[in-house]
Amino acid sequence: MSHFNTCAVCDTAIGHQFLMCPSHWHLVPRQMKSEVYRCWIDLRAVAHLTLGPERQRAQAEYDEMRAAAINAVNERLQAREAYLRQHQAPPERTLPQRTPTTPRKGGHRADHE
């Protein structure tokens, strides 16, 4: 049986070993990704310890890096949104509606035959 989590940024279903969906993980700065991985590996190495000081330290370090990665993605998404709002094309001008006019005296050519 597979276990799934949801992305820490959106509601996309992801595997239990992942923090974010690929599109959001791509927004995490490279150095921060390395730190998240390092903390995750450190935490997995002491996972068998039940609440010992090493496990608590590793958990706190991972939680801190996890939060930093989520914040980095949210900041990039907000910056992208602000940029798009600022550089959004102005609404198209609408031409004034023409009012129907009455036909000229004499009407169509067919009327004169």
C-alpha positions as CSV (number, residue, x, y, z in Angstrom):
1,M,0.0,0.0,0.0
2,S,1.4,3.4,-1.0
3,H,1.3,6.3,1.4
4,F,0.8,9.8,0.1
5,N,1.2,13.3,1.5
6,T,0.2,16.6,-0.1
7,C,2.7,19.3,-1.2
8,A,3.6,21.7,1.5
9,V,2.6,24.6,-0.8
10,C,-0.4,23.3,-2.8
11,D,-2.8,20.4,-2.6
12,T,-1.0,18.1,-5.1
13,A,-0.7,14.5,-3.9
14,I,3.0,13.5,-3.5
15,G,4.9,10.5,-2.2
16,H,5.4,10.3,1.6
17,Q,9.2,10.9,1.2
18,F,8.7,14.3,-0.6
19,L,8.3,17.7,0.8
20,M,6.8,19.4,-2.3
21,C,5.5,18.7,-5.7
22,P,8.1,19.0,-8.5
23,S,6.9,22.4,-9.8
24,H,7.2,23.9,-6.3
25,W,10.5,22.1,-5.4
26,H,12.0,23.6,-8.6
27,L,11.5,27.0,-7.0
28,V,13.6,26.2,-3.9
29,P,17.1,27.7,-4.2
30,R,19.8,25.0,-5.0
31,Q,21.8,25.5,-1.8
32,M,18.6,25.3,0.3
33,K,17.6,22.0,-1.4
34,S,21.0,20.6,-0.4
35,E,20.5,21.7,3.2
36,V,17.0,20.2,3.3
37,Y,18.3,16.9,2.0
38,R,21.2,16.9,4.5
39,C,18.8,17.5,7.4
40,W,16.4,14.8,6.1
41,I,19.3,12.3,5.9
42,D,20.5,13.2,9.4
43,L,17.0,12.8,10.8
44,R,16.5,9.4,9.1
45,A,19.9,8.3,10.6
46,V,18.6,8.9,14.2
47,A,14.9,8.1,13.6
48,H,15.3,4.9,15.6
49,L,16.1,6.9,18.7
50,T,13.0,7.7,20.6
51,L,13.1,11.4,21.6
52,G,16.8,11.4,22.6
53,P,18.7,14.6,22.3
54,E,20.2,13.7,18.9
55,R,16.8,13.0,17.5
56,Q,15.4,16.2,18.9
57,R,18.3,18.2,17.5
58,A,17.9,16.5,14.1
59,Q,14.1,17.1,14.1
60,A,14.5,20.7,15.0
61,E,17.1,21.3,12.3
62,Y,15.0,19.6,9.7
63,D,11.8,21.5,10.8
64,E,13.8,24.8,10.5
65,M,15.1,24.0,7.0
66,R,11.7,22.7,5.9
67,A,10.0,26.0,7.0
68,A,12.8,28.0,5.3
69,A,12.2,26.1,2.0
70,I,8.4,26.6,2.2
71,N,8.9,30.3,2.9
72,A,11.4,30.7,0.0
73,V,8.8,29.2,-2.4
74,N,6.0,31.4,-1.1
75,E,8.2,34.5,-1.4
76,R,9.0,33.6,-5.0
77,L,5.4,33.0,-5.8
78,Q,4.3,36.3,-4.3
79,A,7.1,38.1,-6.2
80,R,5.9,36.5,-9.4
81,E,2.3,37.5,-8.7
82,A,3.3,41.1,-8.0
83,Y,5.4,41.3,-11.1
84,L,2.5,39.9,-13.3
85,R,0.1,42.4,-11.7
86,Q,2.4,45.3,-12.4
87,H,3.2,44.3,-15.9
88,Q,-0.2,43.1,-16.9
89,A,-1.5,44.4,-20.2
90,P,-4.0,47.2,-19.8
91,P,-7.6,46.2,-20.5
92,E,-8.5,46.5,-24.2
93,R,-10.2,49.7,-25.2
94,T,-13.8,49.2,-26.2
95,L,-15.2,51.2,-29.0
96,P,-18.4,53.1,-28.4
97,Q,-21.4,51.2,-29.5
98,R,-22.9,52.6,-32.7
99,T,-26.6,53.3,-32.5
100,P,-28.6,52.0,-35.4
101,T,-29.5,54.7,-37.9
102,T,-32.5,55.0,-40.1
103,P,-32.0,54.1,-43.7
104,R,-31.5,57.0,-46.1
105,K,-34.3,58.2,-48.1
106,G,-34.7,56.0,-51.1
107,G,-33.6,52.8,-49.4
108,H,-31.9,50.0,-51.3
109,R,-31.3,49.8,-55.0
110,A,-34.0,47.0,-55.2
111,D,-36.6,49.5,-54.0
112,H,-36.1,51.7,-57.1
113,E,-36.5,49.0,-59.8
